[in-house]
Structure formats: structure tokens, C-alpha cells
Amino acid sequence: MTYQQTLDYLYSQLAMYQRIGSDAYKPGLGNAIALDNAFGNPHRNYATIHVAGTNGKGSTAHTLAAVLQKAGYRTGLYTSPHLIDFRERIRIDGEMISREEVVDFVERYLEKDLPVSPSFFELTMTMAFEHFARHKVDVAVIEVGLGGRLDSTNIITPVLSVITNISKDHTALLGNTLPEIAREKAGIIKPGAPVVVGEAEGEVRKVFADKAAVEGSEIIFACDNSPYSSFSREESAIEYRDTPFGNITSELTGDCQLKNAATVLTALSTLIRLGFAIPSRAVREGFAEVTTLTGLAGRWMVLNRHPFTVCDTGHNIGGWQYLAPKLNSMPGIKHLVLGFVNDKDVSSILRLVKEISPVRIYWAAASVNRALPSEELASRAAELGLHGTPYLDVAEAYMAARNAAAAGDTIFVGGSTFVVADLLSIINN
């Protein structure tokens, strides 16, 4: 098989959430366990850190990996979805899995002729776990795909679990209330393994505390004791003062990163108590160079200064609670290139978008089957009193925004991870 033939197989022959949505979701660990057994239980060859949460788990996982890498650990990182290249999902010390290794794994999987019908995510996860074992990583940071309890990544026994926060997303699969969603996320808490929780209050906090008690796991709430005394913003960085590792400058500048940073710092302190050797220098360098070290993209990612142009993968109500006020504070007219997939609570997000002023909106549909058609999106928004112009695709909408924006205005592209993926593909090409 060529690399392209291999990708075609992965994308077209396996149920893929990115492409078809909830029909691709296979709750339960049966397939994951069968695949894991067939490949010799590779995840048992290295330490793992499991990261779940509604928002912020990508930034958290990448930052943890960057710090561990700088601390001298050979570090695997498994995340999803990818933005441009499938291989972004599987990295060791920032380097993507090679095309040849992707082909080799899929060929070996097909030769086994296993009596399972895995999803795209299940097979990709197994590819990652085996890749990490073959290359003898010391530790792997594993991001949950969806939920936690029934997510295929939950076959691992981590040295540390991290849950960033809980908000409403994927309600058809995870539950309609925050405590219901929290119970699914809490499924990654394993016997005796500490868990760091970024944000939780009320019933959600009780769900996590009760689950940790049942499992005999230490639970640390990062929100209880901030690991930094204050912060200050620069043009392209946030400085956190008086952390356990000294003053730290992070290149991730979105408003949500204030809480993500607290979660990561608390997790790092916990890892040190568990015996990991993580010098302060490694923490400072990991925070300062996270995008370079890990390839993280699409998190309040500044693309241009005049006009100020930024993209962000925030795609649910939890993300937009940060994005909407941030955008409202930006200079000039806000030119918003927005698109969503058809299974999101679009109305709640649009109500937050409506608070942004002055604004011009360019509705777009990403190049995935789940994309909400821009005409339909425009119609739904108009019912809420939010008016904009629909465009055929992200490229057309983005060019319209660029042509209309003055040097002192702001251009934002987002609403969906796949809208950002289309934009970055346009820029890269």
C-alpha cells in the first residue's frame, strides 16, 4: 500500500467520527482490548498520563508533553483530531510518526485478519500505543477522544489522570446534565492513581470526589490553590508569577489558558511527588516553547498583526464563554469567519456571538460531511437577530473578510476545529 492508499483505507473503510459523527462512536472497550491484545499490550511498556475534559485537554496534554520532553524524558503524545496531517495525532518528542510506519502498521493489522470491526479512532489509538512501545518512550501523554469511561483510551492504567473541566458538549452521547457528563469523564480515575481536576464545583465536584474515594485515589483540585500568585499579559505571551518553578512565560495566550496553566502546574507538582525528575528549567522552557516542541496549533493562534488575524478551535459553549468576551475586547470591527458542525448546540454559541460588537459575520461550511451548510447557519442565526453573509466554503469566507477588514480591525476564524483546519490548509498551500 502507498501512504495515500493507507489514508484512504483509514478514512473511508473505518467508521470515523470526524466524517460521520456519532454513528462512528463505539462506546465500550471490547475492540480496544482485542486490538491491544493482538499487538502485545504495547501501552504496558511505558508510563502514561491520561488527560480528559470538555475544553483545554489538548493544550494541557501538549504542555505536559513539552515539559516532560525538556526534562529529558522520551515522550509520546497522542491527541485528536488532527488539523492538516493525520500524523499530527502521534508524536514522539514532537516528531510525527513517519508515513512508512503508518503504512507498516496498517498492513500488519490487515494481515492479522482479526474478528473485530474497529473504528478509525480505535485503530489509530492502537497504532499510537504500538509506535510508542517500538520507539521505547519513557512516558506517553494520552488525550481522551470522547468522554472517558467508555473511551477506547481507557484501557490504560496511568500514573496520573488529569480532568480539565466539564461543560456541555456531545450531550447525545455523554448526558444532558453536567453531573452526567462528569460521571463519564470520571471514568478515567483508576485505583490508586492520583487525579488532578482543573475546575469543578457543586455536584460536578462531588462526582469526582466520590469516584476518587471509591478508587482509593488522591484527588487534587487545581482551582482550590492557585499555583501562581498573579499573571500579566504581553503581546504574545502570559507571564505567571511565583509558581513552584519560578516565574513562567507561556506562549499560549487565550483567556482559557489561565486555568489550563493552573491545571498543568498542579499536575507537574504531582508528577514530581510521584518520582518524576522535572527541573524548574524544563517547566519554564516547556511553557515557553510548547508549539515548537509539540506542534500544537489553533489555540488563539495569531496569523497576522495588520489586521490582527487569529484562529481558535473552541467549538462549544464552554470555549465560547472565553472567546466571546475576548473578541469583544479586540480592536476595530470584528470580522468573524464562523462555521459549525451539525451536532453542536449552535444557538447557545450564537447568543454569545451576538454580544460581540461591532461585528461583521461571514458564515462558512468546513470541508467535512458533518459541516452545517452556511445557508442553514445563516438562517438559524437570523432567527436570533444575528445577521451575516453565507459563503460556499472557508476559503471564500476568509478572503471576503480579508478584503473587507481595515488595518486596525480584527479577523477571527473558528467555530469548529474543521474550520480552523481548512484555514491552516489554505495558508500552508
CORPE-V997029 format. One record per pair of residues at least 12 apart in sequence whose C-alpha atoms are under 6 Angstrom apart, sorted by the first residue. I is the first residue (numbers start at 1). J is the second residue. D is the distance in Angstrom with one decimal. If there is no record, write none. Layout:
i={I I}
j={J J}
d={D D}
//
This chain:
i={3 6 14 14 15 15 16 19 27 28 29 31 32 32 42 42 42 43 46 46 47 48 48 48 48 48 49 49 49 49 49 49 50 50 51 51 51 51 52 52 53 53 53 53 54 54 54 63 66 66 66 67 67 67 69 70 71 71 73 74 74 75 75 75 75 75 76 76 76 77 77 77 77 78 78 79 83 84 90 94 94 147 147 148 148 148 148 149 149 149 159 160 160 160 161 162 162 162 163 164 164 165 165 167 179 182 186 191 191 191 192 192 193 194 194 194 195 196 196 196 197 198 198 198 198 199 222 222 227 227 228 228 228 228 229 229 237 237 237 238 238 245 248 249 250 250 251 254 298 298 298 299 300 306 307 307 307 307 308 309 309 309 310 311 311 311 312 313 313 313 315 315 317 324 328 331 332 332 333 333 333 334 334 334 335 335 335 335 336 336 336 336 337 337 337 338 338 338 338 339 339 339 339 340 340 340 341 341 341 342 342 342 361 362 362 362 362 363 363 363 364 364 364 365 366 366 374 375}
j={103 103 119 120 119 120 120 369 150 150 152 118 122 152 129 130 133 129 138 139 139 139 140 141 158 159 141 142 158 159 160 161 142 161 143 144 162 163 144 163 163 164 165 166 165 166 167 290 286 290 293 282 283 286 93 282 278 282 138 137 138 92 93 137 139 140 91 92 140 90 91 140 141 90 142 143 421 421 128 293 294 184 185 184 185 187 188 184 187 188 193 193 194 195 195 195 196 197 197 197 198 198 199 318 204 204 208 215 216 217 216 217 217 217 218 219 219 219 220 221 221 221 222 223 263 223 263 266 243 262 240 241 242 243 241 242 250 251 253 250 253 280 284 288 287 288 288 300 311 312 313 312 312 407 407 408 409 410 410 410 411 412 412 412 413 414 414 414 416 417 415 416 349 353 356 409 408 409 358 359 409 359 410 411 359 360 361 411 361 362 411 412 362 363 413 363 364 414 415 363 364 365 415 372 415 416 370 371 372 370 371 372 388 388 389 390 397 389 390 391 391 393 394 393 418 419 390 390}
d={5.8 5.9 5.3 5.1 4.8 5.6 5.0 5.7 5.1 4.6 5.4 6.0 5.9 5.5 5.8 5.2 5.5 5.4 5.5 5.4 4.6 5.5 4.8 5.8 4.7 6.0 4.8 6.0 5.1 6.0 5.1 5.9 5.0 4.8 4.8 6.0 4.7 5.9 5.2 4.7 5.0 4.7 5.1 6.0 5.9 5.2 5.9 5.8 4.7 5.6 5.8 5.5 5.2 4.2 6.0 4.9 5.3 5.1 5.9 4.9 5.1 5.5 5.3 5.6 5.2 5.5 5.7 4.4 4.2 6.0 5.2 5.6 4.9 5.0 5.0 5.2 4.5 6.0 5.7 5.4 4.3 5.6 5.3 5.5 4.5 5.4 5.5 5.1 3.8 5.8 5.6 5.6 5.3 5.8 4.5 5.5 4.8 5.9 4.8 5.7 4.5 5.8 4.9 5.6 5.1 6.0 5.9 4.4 5.7 5.9 5.3 4.5 5.4 5.1 4.6 5.8 4.9 5.9 4.8 5.9 4.8 6.0 4.9 5.9 4.9 5.7 5.5 6.0 5.4 5.9 6.0 5.5 5.3 4.5 5.7 5.7 5.5 4.6 5.6 5.3 5.9 4.7 5.3 5.6 4.7 4.6 5.4 5.4 6.0 4.9 5.6 4.9 4.8 4.9 4.3 5.6 5.4 5.8 4.9 5.9 4.6 5.9 5.1 5.5 4.6 5.7 5.4 5.9 5.8 4.6 5.0 4.9 5.6 5.9 4.8 5.8 5.6 4.1 5.2 5.5 5.0 4.6 4.9 6.0 5.9 4.9 5.9 4.7 4.8 6.0 6.0 4.9 4.7 6.0 4.7 5.2 5.8 5.3 5.2 5.9 4.9 5.4 5.2 5.7 5.4 5.1 5.2 4.2 5.0 5.7 5.8 4.9 4.6 5.7 5.1 6.0 5.6 5.9 4.5 5.9 5.3 5.1 5.2 5.1 5.8 5.0 5.2 5.6}
//
